[in-house]
Each structure stands twice: as structure tokens, then as C-alpha cells.
Amino acid sequence: MNSARPQILIGSTDADYYLLLVHILESEGYQVILGSGVEEIVHFAGEGVGAILLDCRPGEDWASAACVKLKQEPRTFGITTVGLIGPGAESRFIDLLKAGIDENFVRPIAPSKLLSFLRDRTLLPHASGPMAGDGHILAYAGIELNTNRHSVRCFGTNVHLGPIEFRLLQFLMERREQACSRVQLIEAGWPERRFVDAKTVNVHIGRLRKALSAAGGADLIRTVRSSGYMLDGSSQEQSQPKEHRPSEASGD
């Protein structure tokens, strides 16, 4: 497809609300796909999908299950997933956070607010051309983070991160080799800080570690007892991927 914008995948069982979202999104040039259940959402998610909107309604719990599956799959892990919580479904807020949702909005939500989120925060990693210049690059221990492109590379391999993991990594890289408390990480990863606790930070740090390790990087995120986490590459020389190490003779 030649659209300059990625597709938006909507998970919803409400045809009227789906059509409303289609009207809002297509008027901005987005392409829209519908998934009406967990399996359909996971099936359609992938290359070309810039964001997934999960309509969370009273009496339905599939949105959390879909989010769990999306965050477990390597091909869909980095796709921004947003919960749209309907009236009467506010109790699902915590379930979605535990499932790894990137952002929640309580309905009704102003179309301009949703579009602003998609335009300014979700889709920047896919931008191209003059507006997506080199930006400010942070580099440390084989990791390169571009704050303008919202892109991450680890030893030359692209790493796909969700917005929360990206913000946490940026915060840790800006304060590398310094202990960062969980309170600081909550402020960095969740600017609105709604219902976020230390356990939620631990879950997202775990996902960040997994994504970096999948790209061949060592585990540079150290747990600081009774405090939080820090980025420490002091032992990087012993743990670089094999293809990046100098040739060595066999034997110990």
C-alpha cells in the first residue's frame, strides 16, 4: 500500500463504534482494519500496522487477553496498543495495565486527542523524509537511541520497542551508570502516572531487557536493591555477541 501512514487495527465488537472510529481515522488518511476477537487481532497485527486500538466494553474481557498475546509475540511486541475503555468498564483499567497496554483512554474521548496521540507519539517511529532527521542520538555499550526517529539499534540490529519501553530506555541512557528509582522511572515512562505502581515498572523493564537481548545485546540493566534500576555496560567486553567479538584461539 502506498499510504504515507500506517494502518490502524481496531479490535471491537461494536459495529457502530467501529464505524465512528473509521470515519475519524480515514478523514486523516489512515487505513483501518477490523478485528473482532483475540485471534483476528493477533492475525492481522504485523508489518504495516502502526497502532492497535482495543475497544474495552462492560462484560467483555478479551481486550486484556489480546494485549497479552500481542506483547508476547516478537512480531507484534513493539506495536503501540491502546485501550479505549467504555463507560462501565473502568474496572478493566488495571487488567489492561497488567497485560502490557501502552496507553489507556476513557471514553468518550475527543477525536482530536486520539489523533494527536497517534500522530505525535505513536507514529513517529515510522516517519520518513526531512521531518524525521537524525535528531539526538544517545549511544552506549552497543545501543543507539534516536530521540527524533524514536528508533533503537543494538549492535546494528533494529530493536522494536513500545512507547513506554522507549521512554524508559531513553531515561536510563541519559543517566547511564546511575541508579534510577522506580518513582523516577514511573515519571519518565508514564507522564500521567495513573494507577502505575512498582510492579508495573518491573514488568516493562523485563520487556525492555527481553527486546535488547533478542537483538544480541547483553543484559545491561542492573537491578539496584531496594531502589530501582541502572544501565551499566562495565562488563560489556565479555558479553558482546559472537559475531562482534574479535577472533580468539580456542581454549580457556
N, C-alpha and C positions, 0 to 999 in steps of 0.2 A: 504494500500500500504506500501511496506517495504522500500521505498526510504528514505535515511537519510535526504534529503532536501524536503522542502515543494513544493507544486505545485505553478506554476506561472500562473495566469489568465490574458490573453491578450484580451483586447477589441479593435477590429479593423474591418473595412470593406474592408481593402486592403489585398487580399489573398497573394500577392507577399511579402508584408512587414511582414505579419504574418509568412509566411514560413521562411523568413530570421531570424526572432526572434526565431522561433522554433529551427532552426539549431544552433544558438548561444547558446541558453539556454540548449538544450538537450546535446550538447557537454560537458557541465559542470555537467551533471547529473540531471538537473531539469526536472520535469514533467510539461507539458504545456497544458492548456485548452484554448479554444477559445470561446469568447462571442462576438456576432456581434451587440448587441444593449443593451439598458439600462436594460430591463427585464432579458435578458440572463445573463448579468454580475452579477446582484444582485442575480439571482437564483443560479449561480454556486459558488459565493463567500461564504466562510464559513470555516468550520473546514478543516484543511489541506492546505488551500491556504495561502502562505507566503507573496505574493505581487500581486498587480493588476497593469498592465501596460495599460494605456489608450492611444491609437493612436489618436491624435488630428489633423484633416486634414482640409484644407480650405473648407468652405461651409457646415461643419458639426458642430452641437452644442450639440450632445448627450453626449460627454465626460463629460462636466460640469454637465449635468443632472444626469449622472450615479454617479459621485463623490458625489453630494448632497445626493442621496439616500443611498449610501454606508455609509456615515458619519452620517446618521440619524438612521440607523439600529443598534441595540445593538450588533448583532452577527457579523457585518462587520465593526463596528466603528474603531476597532484597527488594521485593516489590512492596511499595508502600500500601499498607492495608488500613482502611479507615472504617470505624464503626459509626453507623448512623442510628442512634438509639431513639426509638419511638416512645411516645407517651405511654407510661405504664410499664416500660421495660427498663427503668433506671437500675433495677437490681442486677442487670446484666453487665453493668459498667465494670465491676471488679472482675467478673469472669473473663471479659474481653482483655483486660489488662494482663491477667494471668496467662492468657492464651498468646500474648505477644503482640497485641494490636499496636499499631504505630500512633494512632490518634483516634479520639472519640469526639463526636459531636452529638449533642442532644437536639432532637427535632422539636419544633421546627427550626431549621437553620436558614439564615438568609442566603440566597444563591450567591451573592457577591462574596460572602465569607468562605463558602466552599470553593468557589472558583479561585479566590485569592490563594487559598491553601494549595490547591493543585498547581497553580501557575508558579507561585513563588517558592514553594518548599518541596513539593513532590516531584515536579517535572524538571527541575534544574539539572539533575544528573544527566538528562537526555538531551540537553540543549546543544546546539551546534552553531557554528558561524561566529561572526565578530562579537556577539554578545556573550559568548562562552569562551573568553580568552583564558590565558594561562592562570590568571588570578594569583592568589597567595599560596605557595606550595610549602607544606611542612614536611620535612624529611627526617627520618630517624630509624636507625637499625634495620634498613631494608624496606621501610614503609614510606610511601609518598602519598600525602593527602593534599588534594587541590580544593581549596575552600570555595573557589568560584564555580568550578565544574561539579563540585560535590562528588568527586571521584577519588578512589583509593587504589593504589597498586602496592603489591607486596612482592619484592624481588622480580618486578616486571610483569607480574600477573595481576589482572584486574580483579578486585575484590568487590562484590556487590553487598552493600550494607543498607539496611533500612535507615530512615532519618534519625531515629533515636540512637542506634549504634554509631552512626556517623558523628553525631554531636558528642557522644561520649568519647570516641576515639580522638576527635579534634581537641577536646578539653584535656585529655591525658597527654597528647603530644605537645600541647602548648605548655604543659607543666611536667614534662618528662623528668623522670628520676626524682619526682616529688610525690609524697603521699597525698592523695586526694580523698577527702572524706566522702561518705555516701551522701551526706547533706549537700556537699558541693556538686556531686555528680547528678543528684536529683535536679538541682537548679540548672545545670547545663543540659541535661537530657530532656527534661520536661519543664519548659519555661512556665507553663501554667500550674504545674505541681499539684494536680488534682488527684487525690487518693493514691499517691505514689509512696511506697514505703521501701525500706532497705531490701526486702526480699525481691521486689521488682527490679531494683538495681542489680542485684546478684544474677537474676535471670538474663538480663540484657548484656551484662558483662560476659556471661557464659556464651551467649550467642556471638558476641564480638570475638571472643577467643576462638570459637569454632570456625568462624569465617576466615580469620587470619591463618589459622592452622591449615585449613583446606587449600590455601594458596601457597603452602610450603614454608610458611614462617614459623619461627619458634614461638613458644608462649612467653611473650614479653610482659604480660600483665601480671603483676605480683599482687597477691593479697596481703594487705597490711593489717595485722591482727588488731582487732578492736578499733579499727579506723576506717579503712576503705581499700583503695587500690592505687597502684602506681605503675607507670610504664618504665621498665628497666631493661635495657639492652646490654648490660655489662658483660653477660656471658654469651653474646650473640656469636662470637667467633667459633664457639664449639657447637653451635646448633644451626648453622646455615644449611639450606637444602643441599643435597649432594651435588647437584649439577652446578652449584655456585661455589663449591669448595675447591681449593687448589688440589691438584693430583697428589696423592700420598702413597708411599710404599705400603704394601700390605704388612700386617703385623702390628702388635701393640708396642 
